[in-house]
Amino acid sequence: MKCADFRRILRKELPPLYECEEREEKLAIVTPVEYPDGDYVELFVIPEDDGYVLTDLAETTATLASYKFNLKGSQKRFKLFQQILKAHGVHYFQGELRIPFQDESELPQALVRLTQAVVQVSDLLFTMRYGAGTSFREEVEEYLIEHEVRFEPDYSVVGRSGQTYTIDFYVERRKPFLIQTLSSGSSGYAEVVVSKTVRMWYDLRRLDGRYRYSSVLDDSTDIWKPSHLEILSDLSEIIVWSEREKLLQLIAATNS
């Protein structure tokens, strides 16, 4: 397959947001989505005996590893990882996220599925509590369960841009409640976490007013700047974890 073939196929089914390069035996596809470090996600088409395989060449797991994030660090975390792969029909082999396909016409759908899987697997990084045995997201989840709050984890919602986001928790109320957890072990990475969450809330709020939004911050380390709180508060209701009882009050208020 050549880049000209790829562009011809994609023009029929996907917006013109993907770029293509021919690299030796591979077709490199630069997607419009980013890893947490800001690099664009690249996927590769490699010919095989019985067709093709679309793969990330283990870049996703390498990116997570650079933040010392272990997908198998907890059973719950690895289960979430497996659920993401299953939902998108993605295979995991020697660190790679892969989708095999036989005909060139199958490439657009494979590209959409693998791109979404890469984004959702990368988003697991934003749940991590640095230096702890469990993630911050897991701690919030256990708190909700303990207080008998019924919720749906990993809730998918589409923003006005057309991008699909996976929200940590969806709570059904008269006005549904979306909760996103934020944790970081460094001020530099905190900037990344806040920027990603702000973009997400902004995109969702542009679509309609169906939801209420809450950003739950892990304040076990003093890395959140006043500017972080200010910009997040413009788009969501902020709960710091040391005052977690306010989260329950906020959830209860959504039925009033």
ABEGO torsion letter per residue (X at the ends): XBAAAAAAAAAAABBBABBBBBBEABBBBBBABBBAAGBBBBBBBBBBAAEBBBBAGGAAAAAAAAAGBBAAABAAAAAAAAAAAAAAGBBBBGGBBBBBBABAAAAAAAAAAAAAAAAAAAAAAAABBBGBABBAAAAAAAAAAAAGBBBBBGBBBBBAAGBBBBBABBBBBABBBBBBBBBBABAAAAAAAAAAAAAAAAAAAAABAABBBBBBBBAABBABBAAAAAAAAAABBBBBAAAAAAAAAAAAAAAX
